Amino acid sequence: MNWLDYSIILLYIVFFLGMGFFFKDNKDSKDYFLGGRSMGWFPLSLSTMATQLSAISFISAPAFVGLKLGGGMKWLTFEFAVPLAMLFIMIVIIPPLFRSGVVSIYEFVEKRFSSSTRLILSVVFQISRALGTGVMVYTIAIILQAVLDIDFVYTILIISVITIIYSWQGGMKAVVWGDAIQMIILFLGLIICLIYGWNTVQDLGGLTDGFDSERLQVIDFNLGIGDGNEYGFWPMLIGGFFLYVSYYGCDQTQAQRLLSAKDEKTIRTLLLANGLLRFPVVLVYCVMGLILGSLITLAPDFLSDIASTTQKHFPEEYAANGIKADLMVPVFIMKYLPHGLIGILMVGILSAAMSSLSSTVNSLSAVTVEDFFNRGKTKLEPKKYMAISKAAVVFWGVVCIACAFLFGGSNSPVIEIINAIGSVFYGPVLVTFLLAFFSKKVNHIGMNAGIIVAVLINLMFSQTIQNLFHIDLGFNVFWIWLNFTGVIIAFVVAFAVSAMTRSVKVKEISNFNITLKKSDFLIKEVYILVTFFIAILIFSYFIPTIFGQ
């Protein structure tokens, strides 16, 4: 990098610090954590995608498609369930949740079940999200260190401190508009890499036999059980459906964006946009991976640079597995792109990391204030509420930084446990909200039991936990199935335990308008998203023909 690249990065930093100052006027919780419920669909849809399509995706998705052993275009199967999940959230999740007027979605759970149910979900969300985000920040920082020769300590501080400052000043409006701008920068970076990668491949003689046929297959009708049966059609569709419904509808990080919309029509529009735009964006990720993977075969020095960078910065991984595939994109940027564009691409990687961190910090702060300081009949005064809210932003920002330093580069079991929780908890969370909305038979004892039993059983079958405790059950279940099993187990246990404890009164929600209306069943959106779902399946089936020769 030269002065031009560093100038671009500096300009980016100054801009985001100024943006936080621009949105600094926040009077109460609705302003600070929900943007005054005035946000439009365009920034919210970009913010929603930016949080999910993070720096990890920018680096790891192309590496999986183009370089990782056993990888390929089957990464696209992660997107199959998205249109159907967006439709389900529009019709079933959003009407009762948005009309409730809550800031922390776990407040709704307490109204229907109990404070213990609310705190179970809230505490697990806070711990797992903070640790997971810390690991994400560390991962990006260590990758940037490898290609820029800047100590990861400084990279972590750049990402974290700037994000904390503009999140602290501007609240949800700064976070959402920041995410929207960062998503545009990220997509611009993807297009730049795609064009330069393809031109470089053509300059080296082009592809004589098309892309590697082994990496082109997307759809595989396996059940996701047993070694080598990951990314099968049925587990990715069924498990992915429950994962995305829970993540986008019942996770504070994403649900807070939906609750920031000015009305339900805005939410439907942003979910429709997300359902239609995610697949094309991820397709660009994947095509870029194919191109860079082909470049490796045409330019041996590219592979040598990845190997030497791995050996220098990741000696243990190099000794065990050879090259680190996640270095493919950053090394390509540094090796093949001109100055100026290198700065833009580095900003793209920083943007993706900062968008995920800002979303996490804002959501963690909202949950902390609402679930621990603003509960009960006596509410905080606006001035005190804002003071605690801003203190919570700084606190969780510091916690995420600490997690990056303490756990990011460690082989500690804590990291393994966090990864396991990420794949086992979404199902029970989703069931908790669905039963809160629509069931009049499940009490809080049954619901708490359903959450705990489902999580424990899922943990037993999690490959991560089996590896951690050296347990061999004789077969492997692809982790995405755990989102489905979590739903079934939590549902059955909640009803069963509630039936056995009928003496415990079932709470009814008061002062919450959660009745679904006839107009909530959206004909136009059903037609568009179901048609798009069928279209991406057909397109994915023919990818070997389209990209092969």
C-alpha positions as CSV (number, residue, x, y, z in Angstrom):
1,M,0.0,0.0,0.0
2,N,1.1,3.6,-0.7
3,W,0.0,7.1,0.3
4,L,-3.1,6.9,-2.0
5,D,-4.4,3.7,-0.3
6,Y,-3.8,5.1,3.2
7,S,-5.5,8.4,2.2
8,I,-8.6,6.5,1.1
9,I,-8.7,4.6,4.4
10,L,-8.2,7.8,6.4
11,L,-11.0,9.6,4.5
12,Y,-13.3,6.6,5.2
13,I,-12.5,6.8,8.9
14,V,-13.1,10.6,9.1
15,F,-16.4,10.2,7.2
16,F,-17.8,7.7,9.7
17,L,-16.7,9.7,12.7
18,G,-18.5,12.7,11.1
19,M,-21.6,10.6,10.4
20,G,-22.0,9.7,14.1
21,F,-21.9,13.4,14.9
22,F,-24.5,14.1,12.3
23,F,-27.0,11.7,13.9
24,K,-26.2,12.6,17.5
25,D,-29.6,14.1,18.4
26,N,-31.4,11.3,20.1
27,K,-34.0,12.0,22.8
28,D,-35.3,8.6,23.9
29,S,-35.2,4.9,23.4
30,K,-37.2,5.0,20.2
31,D,-34.7,7.5,18.8
32,Y,-31.5,5.8,20.0
33,F,-32.3,2.1,19.4
34,L,-35.1,2.3,16.8
35,G,-34.1,5.4,14.8
36,G,-37.4,7.0,15.9
37,R,-39.3,4.3,14.0
38,S,-38.8,6.5,10.9
39,M,-36.3,4.4,8.8
40,G,-37.1,3.6,5.1
41,W,-36.8,0.3,3.4
42,F,-33.7,1.1,1.3
43,P,-31.2,1.7,4.1
44,L,-32.7,-0.9,6.3
45,S,-32.5,-3.6,3.6
46,L,-28.9,-2.8,2.9
47,S,-28.2,-2.8,6.6
48,T,-29.8,-6.1,7.1
49,M,-27.7,-7.7,4.3
50,A,-24.5,-6.0,5.5
51,T,-24.9,-7.5,9.0
52,Q,-25.2,-11.0,7.5
53,L,-22.9,-10.7,4.5
54,S,-19.9,-9.7,6.7
55,A,-16.2,-9.6,6.2
56,I,-16.0,-13.3,6.8
57,S,-18.2,-13.8,3.8
58,F,-16.1,-11.5,1.7
59,I,-13.0,-13.5,2.5
60,S,-14.3,-17.0,3.2
61,A,-17.0,-17.5,0.6
62,P,-14.7,-17.1,-2.4
63,A,-12.0,-19.1,-0.7
64,F,-14.5,-22.0,-0.1
65,V,-15.6,-21.9,-3.7
66,G,-12.2,-21.6,-5.3
67,L,-9.6,-23.1,-3.1
68,K,-10.8,-25.0,0.0
69,L,-10.8,-28.8,-0.1
70,G,-14.3,-30.1,-0.7
71,G,-15.6,-26.6,-1.5
72,G,-17.3,-25.2,-4.6
73,M,-20.5,-23.6,-5.7
74,K,-22.5,-25.5,-3.2
75,W,-22.0,-22.5,-1.0
76,L,-25.1,-21.1,-2.9
77,T,-27.3,-23.7,-1.1
78,F,-27.1,-21.4,1.9
79,E,-29.4,-19.1,0.0
80,F,-32.1,-21.5,-1.1
81,A,-34.3,-21.0,2.0
82,V,-34.0,-17.2,2.2
83,P,-37.0,-16.2,0.0
84,L,-39.3,-18.6,1.8
85,A,-38.0,-17.4,5.2
86,M,-38.6,-13.8,4.3
87,L,-42.2,-14.6,3.3
88,F,-42.8,-16.4,6.6
89,I,-41.4,-13.5,8.6
90,M,-43.6,-11.0,6.7
91,I,-46.8,-13.0,7.4
92,V,-46.3,-14.6,10.8
93,I,-43.5,-12.9,12.8
94,I,-43.6,-9.2,12.0
95,P,-47.3,-8.3,12.5
96,P,-47.5,-9.2,16.2
97,L,-43.9,-8.2,17.0
98,F,-44.1,-4.7,15.3
99,R,-47.5,-4.0,16.7
100,S,-46.3,-4.8,20.3
101,G,-44.1,-1.6,20.3
102,V,-41.2,-3.3,22.1
103,V,-37.5,-2.2,21.9
104,S,-36.0,-5.5,23.1
105,I,-37.9,-8.4,21.5
106,Y,-37.3,-10.4,24.7
107,E,-39.7,-8.1,26.5
108,F,-42.5,-9.7,24.4
109,V,-41.4,-13.1,25.8
110,E,-41.7,-11.9,29.3
111,K,-45.2,-10.5,28.7
112,R,-46.4,-13.9,27.5
113,F,-44.3,-16.3,29.7
114,S,-42.1,-15.0,32.5
115,S,-39.1,-12.9,33.4
116,S,-37.1,-16.1,33.6
117,T,-37.8,-17.0,30.0
118,R,-36.9,-13.4,28.9
119,L,-33.6,-13.5,30.8
120,I,-32.7,-17.0,29.5
121,L,-32.9,-15.7,25.9
122,S,-31.4,-12.3,26.7
123,V,-28.3,-13.6,28.5
124,V,-27.5,-16.3,26.0
125,F,-27.9,-13.7,23.2
126,Q,-25.6,-11.3,24.9
127,I,-22.8,-13.8,25.7
128,S,-22.8,-15.7,22.5
129,R,-23.1,-12.5,20.3
130,A,-20.3,-10.7,22.1
131,L,-17.9,-13.6,21.9
132,G,-18.8,-14.5,18.4
133,T,-18.3,-10.9,17.2
134,G,-15.0,-10.7,19.0
135,V,-13.8,-13.7,17.2
136,M,-15.0,-12.2,13.9
137,V,-13.1,-9.0,14.5
138,Y,-10.0,-10.9,15.5
139,T,-10.2,-13.1,12.3
140,I,-10.4,-10.1,10.1
141,A,-7.6,-8.3,12.0
142,I,-5.2,-11.2,11.7
143,I,-6.0,-11.6,8.0
144,L,-5.2,-7.9,7.4
145,Q,-2.1,-8.2,9.5
146,A,-0.9,-11.0,7.2
147,V,-1.2,-9.0,4.0
148,L,-0.5,-5.5,5.3
149,D,2.2,-6.2,7.9
150,I,0.3,-4.1,10.4
151,D,0.1,-5.6,13.8
152,F,-3.4,-7.0,14.5
153,V,-3.6,-5.0,17.7
154,Y,-3.8,-1.8,15.7
155,T,-6.3,-3.3,13.2
156,I,-8.6,-4.4,16.0
157,L,-8.4,-1.0,17.5
158,I,-9.2,0.8,14.2
159,I,-12.2,-1.4,13.5
160,S,-13.5,-1.3,17.1
161,V,-12.9,2.3,18.3
162,I,-14.3,4.0,15.2
163,T,-17.4,1.7,15.3
164,I,-17.9,2.4,19.0
165,I,-17.6,6.2,18.5
166,Y,-20.2,6.5,15.7
167,S,-22.5,4.0,17.3
168,W,-22.3,5.8,20.6
169,Q,-23.0,9.2,19.0
170,G,-25.6,8.4,16.4
171,G,-27.5,5.4,17.7
172,M,-29.5,3.3,15.3
173,K,-29.7,5.9,12.6
174,A,-25.9,6.0,12.4
175,V,-25.7,2.2,12.5
176,V,-28.2,1.7,9.7
177,W,-26.9,4.4,7.4
178,G,-23.4,3.3,8.1
179,D,-24.3,-0.3,7.2
180,A,-26.0,0.8,4.0
181,I,-22.9,2.7,2.9
182,Q,-20.6,-0.1,3.9
183,M,-22.8,-2.6,1.9
184,I,-22.4,-0.4,-1.2
185,I,-18.6,-0.3,-0.6
186,L,-18.5,-4.0,-0.1
187,F,-20.4,-4.8,-3.3
188,L,-18.3,-2.3,-5.2
189,G,-15.2,-4.2,-3.9
190,L,-16.7,-7.4,-5.1
191,I,-17.3,-6.1,-8.6
192,I,-13.7,-4.7,-8.8
193,C,-12.2,-8.1,-7.8
194,L,-14.5,-9.9,-10.2
195,I,-13.5,-7.7,-13.2
196,Y,-9.7,-7.6,-12.4
197,G,-9.7,-11.3,-11.7
198,W,-11.4,-12.2,-15.0
199,N,-9.1,-9.8,-17.0
200,T,-6.0,-11.3,-15.3
201,V,-7.2,-14.8,-16.2
202,Q,-7.7,-13.7,-19.8
203,D,-4.3,-12.1,-19.9
204,L,-2.8,-15.4,-18.9
205,G,-4.4,-17.3,-21.7
206,G,-7.9,-17.8,-20.4
207,L,-9.7,-21.0,-19.5
208,T,-9.5,-23.7,-22.1
209,D,-11.8,-26.2,-20.4
210,G,-14.1,-23.9,-18.4
211,F,-14.1,-23.8,-14.6
212,D,-13.2,-26.8,-12.5
213,S,-16.1,-29.2,-13.0
214,E,-15.8,-30.6,-9.5
215,R,-16.5,-27.2,-8.0
216,L,-19.6,-26.4,-10.1
217,Q,-22.2,-28.8,-8.7
218,V,-24.6,-26.9,-6.5
219,I,-27.6,-29.3,-5.8
220,D,-26.9,-32.6,-4.2
221,F,-30.0,-34.5,-2.9
222,N,-28.3,-36.0,0.2
223,L,-29.8,-35.8,3.7
224,G,-26.8,-34.3,5.4
225,I,-26.0,-37.4,7.5
226,G,-22.6,-39.0,7.5
227,D,-19.2,-37.9,6.4
228,G,-19.0,-35.9,3.2
229,N,-22.7,-35.3,3.0
230,E,-22.7,-31.6,3.9
231,Y,-24.6,-29.0,1.9
232,G,-27.3,-31.4,0.8
233,F,-30.5,-29.9,-0.7
234,W,-32.9,-31.1,2.0
235,P,-30.8,-30.0,5.1
236,M,-30.0,-26.7,3.5
237,L,-33.6,-26.0,2.6
238,I,-35.3,-27.3,5.7
239,G,-32.7,-26.4,8.3
240,G,-31.9,-23.2,6.5
241,F,-35.5,-22.1,6.5
242,F,-35.7,-22.3,10.3
243,L,-32.3,-20.8,10.7
244,Y,-33.2,-17.7,8.7
245,V,-36.7,-17.3,10.1
246,S,-35.2,-17.3,13.6
247,Y,-32.2,-15.1,12.7
248,Y,-34.0,-12.4,10.8
249,G,-37.2,-12.5,12.8
250,C,-36.3,-13.5,16.4
251,D,-32.7,-12.3,16.9
252,Q,-32.3,-8.9,18.4
253,T,-29.5,-7.9,16.0
254,Q,-31.8,-8.2,12.9
255,A,-35.3,-7.8,14.5
256,Q,-34.2,-4.4,15.8
257,R,-33.8,-3.2,12.2
258,L,-37.3,-4.4,11.4
259,L,-38.7,-2.6,14.4
260,S,-36.9,0.6,13.3
261,A,-39.1,0.8,10.2
262,K,-41.8,3.5,10.0
263,D,-44.6,1.0,9.2
264,E,-45.3,-2.6,8.4
265,K,-45.4,-1.9,4.6
266,T,-41.8,-0.7,4.9
267,I,-40.8,-3.9,6.7
268,R,-42.4,-6.0,4.0
269,T,-40.6,-4.1,1.3
270,L,-37.2,-4.4,3.0
271,L,-37.7,-8.1,3.6
272,L,-38.8,-8.5,-0.1
273,A,-35.6,-6.7,-1.2
274,N,-33.5,-8.9,1.1
275,G,-35.2,-12.1,-0.2
276,L,-34.5,-11.0,-3.8
277,L,-31.0,-9.4,-3.5
278,R,-29.1,-11.8,-1.3
279,F,-28.8,-14.5,-3.9
280,P,-27.3,-12.3,-6.6
281,V,-24.8,-10.8,-4.1
282,V,-23.7,-14.3,-2.9
283,L,-23.6,-15.4,-6.5
284,V,-21.0,-12.7,-7.2
285,Y,-19.0,-13.9,-4.2
286,C,-19.0,-17.4,-5.6
287,V,-18.2,-16.5,-9.2
288,M,-15.3,-14.4,-7.9
289,G,-14.1,-17.5,-6.0
290,L,-14.3,-19.6,-9.2
291,I,-12.2,-17.0,-11.1
292,L,-9.6,-16.6,-8.4
293,G,-9.4,-20.4,-8.0
294,S,-8.8,-20.7,-11.8
295,L,-6.1,-18.0,-11.5
296,I,-4.2,-20.1,-9.0
297,T,-3.9,-22.9,-11.7
298,L,-2.8,-20.4,-14.3
299,A,-0.4,-18.4,-12.1
300,P,1.8,-20.5,-9.9
301,D,3.3,-17.5,-8.3
302,F,-0.1,-16.5,-6.9
303,L,-0.3,-19.8,-5.1
304,S,3.3,-19.3,-3.9
305,D,2.4,-16.0,-2.4
306,I,-0.5,-17.4,-0.5
307,A,1.7,-20.3,0.7
308,S,4.5,-18.0,1.8
309,T,2.1,-15.6,3.6
310,T,0.6,-18.6,5.4
311,Q,4.0,-19.9,6.4
312,K,5.0,-16.6,7.7
313,H,1.9,-15.6,9.7
314,F,0.2,-19.0,10.4
315,P,3.2,-21.5,10.8
316,E,1.1,-24.0,12.8
317,E,-1.7,-24.1,10.2
318,Y,0.8,-24.3,7.4
319,A,2.5,-27.3,9.0
320,A,-0.8,-29.0,9.4
321,N,-2.8,-28.1,6.3
322,G,-0.5,-26.2,4.0
323,I,-2.0,-22.9,2.7
324,K,-4.6,-20.9,4.5
325,A,-7.4,-20.6,1.9
326,D,-8.9,-17.4,3.5
327,L,-5.8,-15.5,2.4
328,M,-6.7,-16.0,-1.3
329,V,-8.8,-12.7,-1.7
330,P,-6.5,-10.4,0.4
331,V,-3.3,-11.7,-1.4
332,F,-5.0,-11.2,-4.8
333,I,-5.9,-7.6,-3.9
334,M,-2.4,-6.8,-2.8
335,K,-0.8,-8.6,-5.8
336,Y,-3.0,-7.8,-8.8
337,L,-4.8,-4.5,-8.1
338,P,-3.4,-1.0,-8.6
339,H,-2.9,1.5,-5.8
340,G,-6.1,3.3,-5.0
341,L,-8.2,0.3,-5.7
342,I,-6.2,-1.6,-3.0
343,G,-7.3,1.2,-0.6
344,I,-10.9,0.8,-1.7
345,L,-10.8,-3.0,-1.2
346,M,-9.2,-2.7,2.2
347,V,-12.0,-0.3,3.1
348,G,-14.4,-2.9,1.8
349,I,-13.0,-5.5,4.2
350,L,-13.0,-2.9,7.1
351,S,-16.6,-1.9,6.2
352,A,-17.9,-5.4,6.4
353,A,-16.3,-6.0,9.8
354,M,-17.5,-2.6,11.1
355,S,-21.1,-3.2,9.9
356,S,-21.3,-6.5,11.9
357,L,-19.7,-5.0,15.0
358,S,-21.9,-1.8,15.0
359,S,-25.0,-3.9,14.7
360,T,-23.9,-6.2,17.5
361,V,-23.0,-3.3,19.8
362,N,-26.2,-1.5,19.2
363,S,-28.4,-4.6,19.7
364,L,-26.5,-5.7,22.8
365,S,-26.9,-2.3,24.3
366,A,-30.7,-2.2,23.6
367,V,-31.1,-5.6,25.2
368,T,-29.0,-4.7,28.2
369,V,-30.9,-1.5,28.9
370,E,-34.4,-2.8,28.3
371,D,-34.0,-6.2,29.9
372,F,-32.0,-5.2,33.0
373,F,-32.5,-1.4,33.7
374,N,-35.9,-0.5,32.2
375,R,-38.0,-3.4,33.3
376,G,-41.0,-3.4,35.6
377,K,-43.6,-0.7,36.2
378,T,-41.2,2.1,36.9
379,K,-39.4,3.2,33.7
380,L,-36.2,5.2,33.4
381,E,-36.4,9.0,32.9
382,P,-35.4,9.9,29.3
383,K,-32.2,11.6,30.3
384,K,-31.1,8.7,32.5
385,Y,-32.1,6.2,29.8
386,M,-29.9,7.9,27.3
387,A,-27.0,8.1,29.7
388,I,-27.2,4.3,30.5
389,S,-27.7,3.5,26.8
390,K,-24.6,5.3,25.7
391,A,-22.7,3.8,28.6
392,A,-23.9,0.3,27.4
393,V,-22.7,1.0,23.9
394,V,-19.2,1.7,25.2
395,F,-19.3,-1.2,27.6
396,W,-20.3,-3.8,24.9
397,G,-17.8,-2.2,22.5
398,V,-15.0,-2.8,25.1
399,V,-16.3,-6.3,25.8
400,C,-16.1,-7.2,22.0
401,I,-12.6,-5.8,21.9
402,A,-11.6,-7.8,24.9
403,C,-13.1,-11.0,23.4
404,A,-11.1,-10.4,20.2
405,F,-7.9,-10.2,22.2
406,L,-8.6,-12.9,24.8
407,F,-10.3,-15.6,22.7
408,G,-9.8,-14.7,19.0
409,G,-6.5,-16.5,18.5
410,S,-7.0,-19.2,21.1
411,N,-7.8,-22.8,20.8
412,S,-9.8,-22.6,23.9
413,P,-12.9,-24.8,24.2
414,V,-14.9,-21.5,24.7
415,I,-14.7,-20.9,21.0
416,E,-15.9,-24.4,20.2
417,I,-18.8,-24.0,22.6
418,I,-19.8,-20.7,21.0
419,N,-19.8,-22.2,17.6
420,A,-21.9,-25.0,18.8
421,I,-24.4,-22.7,20.5
422,G,-24.7,-20.8,17.2
423,S,-26.1,-23.9,15.5
424,V,-28.3,-25.2,18.2
425,F,-30.2,-22.2,19.7
426,Y,-32.1,-20.7,16.8
427,G,-34.8,-23.4,16.7
428,P,-35.8,-23.1,20.4
429,V,-35.7,-19.3,20.1
430,L,-38.1,-19.4,17.1
431,V,-40.5,-21.8,18.9
432,T,-40.5,-19.5,22.0
433,F,-41.8,-16.6,19.9
434,L,-44.3,-18.6,17.9
435,L,-45.8,-20.0,21.0
436,A,-45.8,-16.5,22.6
437,F,-47.8,-15.2,19.6
438,F,-50.3,-18.0,19.0
439,S,-50.5,-20.6,21.8
440,K,-52.8,-20.3,24.8
441,K,-51.8,-23.7,26.3
442,V,-48.1,-23.4,27.0
443,N,-47.0,-22.0,30.3
444,H,-43.6,-20.6,31.3
445,I,-42.4,-23.8,32.9
446,G,-43.1,-25.7,29.7
447,M,-41.5,-23.1,27.6
448,N,-38.3,-22.9,29.7
449,A,-38.1,-26.7,29.7
450,G,-38.5,-26.8,25.9
451,I,-35.7,-24.3,25.4
452,I,-33.3,-26.1,27.8
453,V,-34.0,-29.6,26.6
454,A,-33.8,-28.7,22.9
455,V,-30.5,-27.0,23.4
456,L,-29.0,-29.8,25.4
457,I,-30.1,-32.5,22.9
458,N,-28.8,-30.4,20.0
459,L,-25.5,-30.0,21.8
460,M,-25.2,-33.8,22.2
461,F,-25.5,-34.2,18.4
462,S,-23.4,-31.2,17.5
463,Q,-20.2,-32.4,15.8
464,T,-18.4,-29.5,17.5
465,I,-19.2,-30.7,21.0
466,Q,-18.4,-34.3,20.0
467,N,-15.0,-33.2,18.9
468,L,-14.5,-31.1,22.0
469,F,-15.2,-34.0,24.4
470,H,-13.9,-36.7,22.1
471,I,-17.3,-38.4,21.7
472,D,-18.0,-40.6,18.8
473,L,-21.7,-41.4,18.2
474,G,-20.9,-43.4,15.1
475,F,-22.4,-40.9,12.6
476,N,-22.3,-37.2,11.8
477,V,-25.3,-34.9,11.3
478,F,-24.7,-31.7,9.3
479,W,-25.1,-28.8,11.8
480,I,-27.8,-27.0,9.9
481,W,-30.2,-29.8,10.7
482,L,-30.0,-28.8,14.3
483,N,-32.1,-25.7,13.6
484,F,-34.9,-28.1,12.6
485,T,-34.5,-30.5,15.4
486,G,-34.4,-27.6,17.9
487,V,-37.8,-26.5,16.6
488,I,-39.4,-30.0,16.9
489,I,-37.9,-30.8,20.3
490,A,-38.7,-27.4,21.9
491,F,-42.3,-27.6,20.5
492,V,-43.0,-31.1,21.8
493,V,-41.4,-30.6,25.2
494,A,-43.1,-27.2,25.8
495,F,-46.5,-28.7,25.2
496,A,-45.8,-31.9,27.1
497,V,-44.4,-30.2,30.2
498,S,-47.2,-27.6,30.1
499,A,-49.7,-30.5,30.1
500,M,-48.1,-32.0,33.1
501,T,-48.1,-28.7,35.0
502,R,-51.7,-27.5,34.2
503,S,-51.9,-26.0,37.7
504,V,-49.5,-23.3,36.6
505,K,-51.5,-20.4,35.1
506,V,-50.9,-19.5,31.4
507,K,-50.3,-15.8,31.1
508,E,-52.2,-13.9,28.6
509,I,-50.7,-10.8,26.9
510,S,-52.4,-7.6,27.7
511,N,-52.0,-4.2,25.9
512,F,-50.5,-6.0,22.9
513,N,-52.4,-6.0,19.6
514,I,-51.1,-9.2,18.0
515,T,-54.1,-10.4,16.1
516,L,-53.3,-11.3,12.5
517,K,-55.6,-9.6,10.0
518,K,-56.7,-10.9,6.6
519,S,-54.5,-8.2,5.0
520,D,-51.4,-9.8,6.6
521,F,-51.6,-12.7,4.1
522,L,-49.8,-11.1,1.2
523,I,-50.7,-12.4,-2.3
524,K,-48.2,-10.3,-4.3
525,E,-45.3,-11.1,-2.1
526,V,-46.1,-14.8,-2.0
527,Y,-46.2,-14.8,-5.8
528,I,-42.9,-12.9,-6.2
529,L,-40.8,-14.8,-3.6
530,V,-42.1,-18.3,-4.5
531,T,-41.4,-17.6,-8.1
532,F,-37.9,-16.4,-7.3
533,F,-37.3,-19.4,-5.1
534,I,-38.2,-21.7,-8.0
535,A,-36.0,-19.6,-10.4
536,I,-32.9,-19.9,-8.2
537,L,-33.3,-23.6,-7.9
538,I,-33.5,-24.0,-11.7
539,F,-30.6,-21.7,-12.2
540,S,-28.5,-23.5,-9.6
541,Y,-29.3,-26.9,-11.2
542,F,-27.9,-25.6,-14.5
543,I,-24.8,-23.9,-13.1
544,P,-22.5,-26.8,-14.2
545,T,-23.8,-26.2,-17.8
546,I,-23.6,-22.4,-17.6
547,F,-20.1,-22.2,-16.2
548,G,-18.7,-25.4,-17.7
549,Q,-17.7,-25.9,-21.3
